[in-house]
Amino acid sequence: MASQQYPSQGAYPPPGAAPPPYVAYDPAPAPGHVPPPQPPPPAAHGAANVKAEKPAQKEKKGFFSSFMKEAEKVGKQIGVELDKAGKSINETVDKNYTSALLDLFKTGNVVQLISRVTGKTVQIVVNPVGQLVIDANGPLDPNAFNTLWTVTNEGNNQVRLHNFNNYITIADGLIVVKTYPPDTPHGLETKFQLIQIQQQFIIFESLKEKTRHLAFLPAGQLKPALAAGKEPDSHFGVKLVSTAYPVITPVVTKHK
């Protein structure tokens, strides 16, 4: 596979999406322009009667006021604890959930990831400065080697994805391609929690940087992971390209 050459990155955004050219501001008034009437000049300064105001007295804090403040603090703390409990429950569900879709992510399986917002596959391409990057403008062709992702499943619906040892990673809020030679240790930045949504889509959440996800914009370019939640731009369909596991096909017999 060393002889394979990754394709060049496409241009973003698509033609016609650029803003209009910059036009310098011309301060000269248009012909026939009539300036608006000017406001009258301010009145001459003179002696004026100024009414002295008594300083506002501080409201005395009573028992009820103190009680309400304490209740507010308790309410906020309860809200924080409920948020923590909710996140813990969601993490437990994500780790233990089973489905036919999640079952596609077995170690050694090769899959294509289809972006919900572009309808195209996640692929590796070469950007203008010669770096490997990913976008969501790839073909659905199973022979397009740069769209194929090999799965390593480490249990609890947690996976690593690579294309010929080029791994998808999230580090410092950015999604980058990082090469790990075979039999070398992999950083946590390569590891993702699978989250199934709406029965047909998968979300990839970074295990190194929780709440940050793999996502793409409608034109196909990457969306920074630090700005990517669980919106549709982080949803992916999954197409199984090859597997080393037996596929069970139900046999239908006709009754005479």
Buried (B, 14 or more C-beta within 10 A) or exposed (E): EEEEEBEEBBEEEEEEEEEEEEEEEEEEEEEEEEEEEEEEEEEEEEEEEEEEEEEEEEEEEEEEEEEEEEEEEEEEEEEEEEEEEEEEEEBEEBEEBEEEBBEBBBBEBBBBBBBBBBEBBBBBBBEEEEEBBBBBBBEEEBEBBBBBBBBBBEEBBBBBBBBBEBBBBBBEEEBBBBEBEEEEEBEEBBBBBBBBBEEEBBBBBBBBBEEBBBBBBBBBBBBBBBEBEBBEBBBBBBBBBEBEEEEEEEEEEEEE
